[in-house]
Each structure stands twice: as C-alpha cells, then as structure tokens.
Amino acid sequence: MVDPLTIAHGAEWTVKHGFVYPNEFIYWGLTIVMYPYMTGLVAGAFVLSSLYHVFGQKDLKDIAKFALVFSLALLPVAMMPLMLHLQQPLRGIEVMFTPHFTSAIAAFGMVFTTYSIIVLSEIWFVYRQYFVEQTRALKGSTDTGDQIKRVIYNVLTLGAYDISEEAVAKDHKAVTILAGIGIPVACFLHGYAGFIFGSVKANALWMSPLMPVIFIMSAVVSGIALCMLTYIIIMEWKKFRAVLRKGLGDESVTVIAGVEMDVMKKTSRYLIGFLIAAITLELLDIIFRGYTSMKSWDILREVMFEEDFTKIFILQYGLGNVLPFILLMLPKMTIRRLFVALCLILFGVFMMRWNVVIGGQAFSLSFSGFMNYDLPIIPHNLETYREGLFGALTVAATPFIIFWLINKIVPSMKEV
C-alpha cells in the first residue's frame, strides 16, 4: 500500500485523459479558486461604499456604511485560502516582512497592508463620533457589560473626544480623501491576482494583458452583489423577527419596513453597468484570441468549445451573466427577483474564477491530453479538507462570523 504522504500534491483529485505527462496534475484546486474570489469581494464591497463617500450618492448612505464594514470583515479572509493551500502555512507571514516588487506575491503584502490601513482609518473616521457618544453614554453605568463596552469604545476614540461640528466636518473630509485613495488601491489589490495569471507565459489560457482588468471588473460585480444580497437577508430577517415578536404580544417592538426598494434599484443600476463592462471584456478577450489565432488557439478552442463548453458558456455566461442581466433589466423589480439575480451573479463570478484557475490547468502541455478536477467532497485527510468542499465552506462562512462580531461594536445597520 502506498503511503498517502508520498502521493504528489493534486494526484487525489486529478483525472487524466489522453497523453498527459507523468508530473502533470491540477495543483491549484478549489482553495485557489476561492482566493481571487474572496479578494474580489473585498474590492467590490469597498467600491460600493465609495459611491457615497466619494461620488456623493446620498441615497446610498446606509448601504455604503454597511458595505464599508462588510469590506473590513472580508479583508482578513482574503489570505485565508492561500494559508489553507500552503504546505507550510506558518511561512506565509514572511510575505508581509519582505516587501519588494520583484515578486507579485511579495507586492501583495504591501498592497494588502496599505489597503488594511485605509479601511481601518476610514471606519474610524466614520464612527469616531459614535465611539465618543457611547463612551459618554455608558459613563457611570454599574452593569459589567456596559463597563466593558465603555472601555472598548474609550480605546477606540484614540483620545479624540471633540465632536463639534467643525471636528465632524473634518472627519467627513478625511473619509472622502481615504475613500478616493482606497478605490485604486482596492482595484490593485484584486487586479494583481489577474496579473499573476496573465503573466504566466507557459499557460495559453492565462496569458492575456486583459486578465487583470477582467478580474477587477468581475470583482466589483461580485462585491456589490454580495453586499446587496447580505443586506437584503439581514433586513428581511429583522423585519420577520419584529413582526413575529409583535404577533406574540410584545408591544415594545417597532415593526421595521425591511428593504427599501428605491435603494436597491439605485444600487442595481451600478451593478448592471459593471456587469456589462465585465461581460464585454471577457467576450473581447475570447474574440481577440480567436482573431489572432496564436499557436495555442487550437488547444484553447478545444478546451472552451468542447471540454469546458458547459462550464463556460452555459453556467458562467448563460446562467451567471445573461439570465441575471435579464432579471435586473425587467421592469417592476421585486425582492424575490433581485435575490435570485444576485445569487446567479455570485455564481457566475465564481464560475469565471473556476474556469480560469481549473480550466487553465485542464490541458496538458503536450497539447494531446486533458485533466479533469474531481472535487474532494468528503475529506479523509487534512489535505482533502483544505483543498476540498469543506475548506471552501470554512472560508465562505468566516467573513459572516467576523462581520457579526464587528457589528457588536460598530453599528453598520443602526440607522437603517
């Protein structure tokens, strides 16, 4: 019996067809699919928050604050798939301490740190007045929980207790500046992921100068869609819970209106614009490859139009792009239709990441064979957990847990 530890990484989920070199496997599995997907959500959520802070879209104020805090919750998870994928994850932190631009991953450390500082600073300026007000409101309380909260809020004020109109105006100005700086940094944070794939000259599917731009556009689409979807779920749940408690006789409960459709319609217009840009860029890339007919076009055509036709043109473009676009464009938008459209958009962006990462490894460098990815569903060792379905679910669930914890201190939906 062969020791599982001696099996090459990727051998457990790679199925080969045709002539494939012995050392060829699908080394990058679901965790690497989740990596650009999660970083894209971070960038997209931040762009949505900036629509209010930078461009002055007043009717997006509430969802913009929500998106900013949600972006912070997504931020620590951006590196989580990479940490799961690394054979020695404890060495991953070395990227943060070796800043240089000769490596795309090392450059990511600097961009990630810069972006983290911008997001934390912006949230502090947005909620500084709230921190001061809570510190003063909880003063003198004898409740242990309130005393702990007061200490936390007092620390978060960083000693800045001035909440006069002039001081608050300076806070708003600082938020606008930080949001303006943060937009290109957020785009670069995710665009570099596309740069990593697009700069691989040995892979015909990945090598494209449009890859970073495609990644950025689809990132904004997925981030806006996730914020809208999460916002709808939370608000409808709060409405349902309030109605339920009211029906049980709790007269102290105020029934809320739920999701404001005017806000959702306005946000969906921005979503449609970015969705059109993302689809156009992806189709332009395919047309350019076919028109230039490079040496690798024969194998790419076989991958796209035969091996992965269902994944690319039916699941990604059809189910994940065209169908939600039609649902969003139809008149008389409803919450249910919007909910379905947002789910399909998130699925479509995920399939785009899947087709890039997995599809790019599907064909052999011999150009005479293919490899299929057999996703590990039930883990039977640590590697199949990290690289399989349960590892991906762990990554997907983590930001919602972090957001729940942050929202105990920062009321991202207090004014909704």
Secondary structure, DSSP 8 states (H G I E B T S, - for coil): ---GGGS-TTTTTEEEEES--TT----S-HHHHHHHHHHHHHHHHHHHHHHHHTT--GGGHHHHHHHHHHHHHHGGGTTHHHHHH-SSGGGGGGGGGS--SSSHHHHHHHHHHHHHHHHHHHHHHHHHHHHHHHHHHTTT---HHHHHHHHHHHHHTTT----SHHHHHHHHHHHHHHHHHHHHHHHHHHHHHHHHHHT-TT-TTT--TTHHHHHHHHHHHHHHHHHHHHHHHHHHHHHHHHHHHHHTT-TT--------HHHHHHHHHHHHHHHHHHHHHHHHHHHHHHHHT-TTHHHHHHIIIIITHIIIIIIIIIIIIIHHHHHHHSSS--HHHHHHHHHHHHHHHHHHHHHHHTGGGSB-TTSSEEEEE----S-SSHHHHHSSHHHHHHHHHHHHHHHHHHTTTS-TTTT-
